[in-house]
Amino acid sequence: MGYRPGRRIYNLDFTGTDYEGLEVSMRGLTVGEELELDDLRSTEGGGRRVFELMTGLLQSWNVEDDQGQKVPATFEGVCSQDSTFIMTILTNLQTAASGVPDPLPQTSPTGGPSLEVSIPMEPLSPSPVNSAVPA
C-alpha cells in the first residue's frame, strides 16, 4: 500500500491589509501549478489561465458584490472581481504555502546579552624574556 499525501487547505489571513475582513480558503498549489503560475506571471498578464488556476484552488470566500449578494467561488465569480484583488489573493496563497513565517510580534523579547560580553578582555601578560644562551 502506498502513501497518499493529503491536500492542504490554507485559510488565508488578510489582517492588517486593505482587505481586512476577507476570508479565503484555498487548496495548496501543486508543484506543476506553482511553476505554471510563475511562468504566467512572467509573461504579459498571464491571461485567462491565471484565473482558471485561481478557480481550481478556491474552496470558499466571503466576497459579496455591490448589492450584498455572495459572489460564488467559481470562474465567473473570480472574473467579476478586480484583477489586482485576485492577484493579491494568489500572492497571499503562495506566501502561506512557502512557509515563510510572519514577522515576530512587537512584544517579542529581545533575548539575553551576548556571551561575548561576559568574557573578560584583558591584555595577555608579556612573554618572559628568554635567558637561554645561543648555541
Contacts in CASP RR format, 6 or more apart in sequence:
PFRMAT RR
TARGET T0000
AUTHOR 0000-0000-0000
METHOD contacts of the structure
MODEL  1
MGYRPGRRIYNLDFTGTDYEGLEVSMRGLTVGEELELDDLRSTEGGGRRV
FELMTGLLQSWNVEDDQGQKVPATFEGVCSQDSTFIMTILTNLQTAASGV
PDPLPQTSPTGGPSLEVSIPMEPLSPSPVNSAVPA
7 27 0 8 1.000
7 28 0 8 1.000
8 27 0 8 1.000
8 28 0 8 1.000
8 97 0 8 1.000
9 25 0 8 1.000
9 26 0 8 1.000
9 27 0 8 1.000
9 28 0 8 1.000
9 59 0 8 1.000
10 25 0 8 1.000
10 26 0 8 1.000
10 27 0 8 1.000
10 28 0 8 1.000
10 93 0 8 1.000
10 96 0 8 1.000
10 97 0 8 1.000
11 23 0 8 1.000
11 24 0 8 1.000
11 25 0 8 1.000
12 22 0 8 1.000
12 23 0 8 1.000
12 24 0 8 1.000
12 25 0 8 1.000
12 26 0 8 1.000
12 89 0 8 1.000
12 92 0 8 1.000
12 93 0 8 1.000
12 96 0 8 1.000
13 92 0 8 1.000
13 96 0 8 1.000
14 20 0 8 1.000
14 21 0 8 1.000
14 22 0 8 1.000
14 24 0 8 1.000
14 92 0 8 1.000
15 21 0 8 1.000
17 88 0 8 1.000
19 85 0 8 1.000
19 88 0 8 1.000
21 62 0 8 1.000
22 61 0 8 1.000
22 62 0 8 1.000
22 63 0 8 1.000
23 60 0 8 1.000
23 61 0 8 1.000
23 62 0 8 1.000
24 58 0 8 1.000
24 60 0 8 1.000
24 61 0 8 1.000
24 62 0 8 1.000
24 89 0 8 1.000
24 92 0 8 1.000
25 58 0 8 1.000
25 59 0 8 1.000
25 60 0 8 1.000
25 61 0 8 1.000
26 57 0 8 1.000
26 58 0 8 1.000
26 59 0 8 1.000
26 89 0 8 1.000
26 93 0 8 1.000
27 56 0 8 1.000
27 57 0 8 1.000
27 59 0 8 1.000
28 57 0 8 1.000
28 93 0 8 1.000
28 97 0 8 1.000
29 37 0 8 1.000
29 57 0 8 1.000
29 93 0 8 1.000
29 94 0 8 1.000
29 97 0 8 1.000
33 53 0 8 1.000
33 57 0 8 1.000
34 94 0 8 1.000
34 97 0 8 1.000
36 49 0 8 1.000
36 53 0 8 1.000
37 50 0 8 1.000
37 53 0 8 1.000
37 90 0 8 1.000
37 94 0 8 1.000
40 46 0 8 1.000
40 47 0 8 1.000
40 49 0 8 1.000
40 50 0 8 1.000
40 53 0 8 1.000
41 50 0 8 1.000
50 86 0 8 1.000
50 87 0 8 1.000
50 90 0 8 1.000
51 75 0 8 1.000
51 78 0 8 1.000
51 79 0 8 1.000
51 86 0 8 1.000
52 75 0 8 1.000
53 90 0 8 1.000
54 78 0 8 1.000
54 86 0 8 1.000
54 89 0 8 1.000
54 90 0 8 1.000
55 73 0 8 1.000
55 74 0 8 1.000
55 75 0 8 1.000
55 78 0 8 1.000
57 93 0 8 1.000
58 73 0 8 1.000
58 78 0 8 1.000
59 73 0 8 1.000
60 73 0 8 1.000
61 71 0 8 1.000
61 73 0 8 1.000
62 70 0 8 1.000
63 70 0 8 1.000
63 71 0 8 1.000
63 81 0 8 1.000
64 70 0 8 1.000
64 71 0 8 1.000
65 71 0 8 1.000
65 80 0 8 1.000
71 77 0 8 1.000
71 80 0 8 1.000
71 81 0 8 1.000
78 86 0 8 1.000
END
